[in-house]
Each structure stands twice: as C-alpha cells, then as structure tokens.
Amino acid sequence: MSNSTGDAWFVRRGRGLFTNIRPVRLQGWLLSFAFVSLVTALAVFAQKSPAHWPAWATLIATATILYTLACYRLSASADGSGAC
C-alpha cells in the first residue's frame, strides 16, 4: 500500500508518543468499529467469567496491539510526506 494520503485508511498527526491517528476512509472506520465491538464483547464475556480474567485481559491486550499496529501501518502523514 502506498503512503500517500489518498490510499491511506488513517491519517497520522504528530510524532512519537503524541501521535494522533484518525480514520479517513470507510475501511478505517469499519476497522475501528470492529475493534470497539470486539473489545466490548470480550469485556462482557470477561465479566460473566471472572475466573478466567487473565485470558480475557490477554485477548483484549492482543487485540489492542494488533489494532494499533494496523492503524499505524495503514496510515499516512497528514502533511502527505509519508514520513513518521
């Protein structure tokens, strides 16, 4: 996938730990909705099964890491340079 803003699902603003990534295309919004839905479902199941909370916490953490990596990978810089 190209780093041009036109092909990106997300747009990055800022640098380092202060990076803001926003969805700009339908695919980005759908990915964000799927992530929120998944984490909400996992939280509901975790509440119903408190004995297995380490497993649920691991699944939520893994989903969050994968979502963050996907957002960063499928994003472009707001200024269009593609530089991080």
Secondary structure by P-SEA (a helix, b strand, c coil): cccccccccbbbccccccbbbbbccaaaaaaaaaaaaaaaaaaaaaaacccaaaaaaaaaaaaaaaaaaaaaaabbbccccccc
